[in-house]
Amino acid sequence: MPVIENYNAGWQGCSSEKYWHAKFMGIWMMLPEPISVTILVTQVFKKLNIPYFIGGSIASTIYGMVRTTQDIDMVADMQLQHVQNFIASLRNDFFLDEEVIFSSIREKSSFNIIHRTTMFKVDVFIQNKSPFQQSELTRARKQVILVDPEVSAYFASPEDTILAKLEWFRKGGEVSERQWRDVIGILKVRAGILDLEYLRKWASELDVIDLLEKALSDSV
């Protein structure tokens, strides 16, 4: 288990959600792909009335520490009837595979699409109707991701982001320093305002309560 320390306390000053976009301005000026590609996909979800939320490192950066990312993780309640319009809306901007998308929806798995210009990857996980994913979708938060003009998108809550990352950390053999640092970053930045009762309830359900308690201890 990695020991996480020496975090940049400067980010603490803009940890409030209404100011989170300010944290991104520097990194997105250097790496514009996350915001531009995210908007392209989320606007299609909105147009097609597909419930979704953004998770992964993009979400953990909102609530914790800024870091670069290689892709975007989204969970979406896509149905077979959405596929044709989804593809028609994005085929000019993305490489995508119709059969893979159909198969992913049937199997409740995942597919990815790749932005043609930037080669930035979006991983779309089809909602599997598990109790935890249903809770994530219900608790997703609308956040401003672009200030001028104002554009919003739905993100996993900070608690659900922690829980999902602890799940991935365990499934990956508990060796991913990035996943662990993301968790510790959220716990540090949002200390005192997280719903610990919710965290412990779902950590027990997901069999990661030991990891959560370790992370809470390491974040103090």
N, C-alpha and C positions, 0 to 999 in steps of 0.2 A: 504494500500500500504506500503510495508516494506521500511525502510530507510536503504540504503546500504552505509557502510563507512568502514574505516580502511583497505583498500586493501593493499596487499603486493606490495610495489613499486618496489621491486627487480625484478619482472617479466617484468617491463617496458623495461629493458635493452635488452631482447631477444624477443621483440615483432615483429621485422622484420620477414617477412614470410620465408626468406631463412634460418633463424636461429630457426624457431619454433620447429623443432624436438629436439633441445637441451633442451627445456622446458620439453619434455616428458621423457627424459632419466631416471630421478629419479622415476617418478610415474610408468613408464612401467617396471622398474626393480622390483618394489614392486607388480605391478599388470600387468603381461604380457598378460593377456587375451585379452584386447582391440586390441593390435597390431597384435597378432598372428591370432585371429579370423577374424579380418578385412581383413587381407591379404588373408586368405582362400577364403572368399566370393568375394572380389573384383577381384581376379585373375580369378574366374569363369565368372564373368560379362565381364571381358576383353576378355576371350577366346570365349565367345558366342556373342560378339559384342553388348552387352546390355548397352545402355546409363544409367548412374547412378550418384548419388552423395551421399556423407555422410553428415548428418546433426546432429542435436541434441547436446548433451553435448560433444561429441568428437570434433565436429566442433567449438563449443564455447571455448573449451580449447585451440585450435590452436590459436584463435584470441584474447582470453581474459585471464581468470583465470583458473588455473589448479584445477580440482576437480575429485573425483572418479565418476565412472558411473556404472550402473547396466546392461546396454545394449547398443547396437549400433543401431542407426537409419539410414536407407538408403532409398532413393527414387530411383526406377528403372523403366525404360520403358520396362518391361517384357511383352512378348506376349505369347499366348498359345503354339506356336511352340517351345518356349524356355524350356518348363517345363521338358520334359523328359531328356534332356541333363543336365539341371540344377540339377535335382535330382540325376542323375547318377554320376555327378561330386562331389556331396557333401554328399551322403547318408552314406558313411563310417565314416564321421567326425561329422555329425549332425543328430539329431532327426528332422524329417520333415514329413509333411502330404501332399501327392500328391493331394488329393481332395480339401483340404483347399487352396492350392496354385492355382489350377485351378479356384476355386470359387473366390478367391481374384482378379485374373486377369480379370475375366468376370465382376465383380462388381466394379472394380477400387477401391478396399479397401486395406487391408494389411494382411500379414501373418508373422509368426515368425518361426525361426529355432533355435535350441538349440545345442550348441557344446557339444558333448558327453563327452569329457574329463573334461572340465572346467565348464560346465553347463551355460556358458555365452550365453546370448540371443541376436539374431539379429532380429530386426523388419524391414521388407521390405515393404515399402509403394509403391503401384503401381501408377505410374504417372497418374494423372487424367485428364491431358490435360487442366487444368485451366490455364489462362494467367499467373498467378503468378508462378505456377510450371514450366511452359515452360520457363519463364524468369530465374528461378533458375537453370534449367538444362543447358540453354545456357551460363550462367555466372559461372558455376562450374569451380573450379580451381584445376589444377593438383599439388599435393603436395608430397614431399618425406616423407614417413612414416617410412622407415627403411633405415639406412645409409649404413650398410655393411652386406650383399649386398644391393645396392640401390633398393628400391621398392617404387613405387608411387601409389597414388590413387586420385580420384576426390572428392573434398569437396565443399559444398555450400560456396558461397562467404561470407565475414563477414557481409555485408549488408543483404543478404538473411537469414543468420542465425539469426540476430537480429529480422527481420520481422517474421520469422517462430516461434520464441520463444515468441514474443509478441502475436501472434495468439493463441498459446497454453496457454499462461498465461490468456488471456481473456476467452477462452473456458473453462478453469479450474476454473473459478470463481474468478480470480485475487488473489489467495491465495498461489500460489507456490513461496516460497522464493527462491528456487533453480533456477527456470526459470528467475526470476527477477534479481538475482545476476549474472547469466550468461550474461544477456543483459547489465547490468551496467559494468561488467568486460570488455566486448568487447568495449563498448563506451569509457571507461577510457584508456585502453591499446592502442587503435587505434585512439585516439582523433586527429583531424586535417587531417586524411588521409581517412576517410570514405566519401562516396558519399552521402552527405546529401540530395541533390536534388532527387536522386533515392529513398532513404529511405522515404522521405516525400511523394513522389508520390505514392508508393506502400502502405505506411501506411494509406493514405487516401482511397485507393482502398479497403484495407482489413479492414477498419473501426477500426484501432488501432492508429490513429494519436494522440489521447489524451495520450495514453500510451507512444508513442514515445517521445512526447514533455516532459512528466514527467520524462522519463528515461534520456533524454538529460540534463534536469535541474539537476537531482540527480547525474549525472556523473561528473559535473563540480567540 
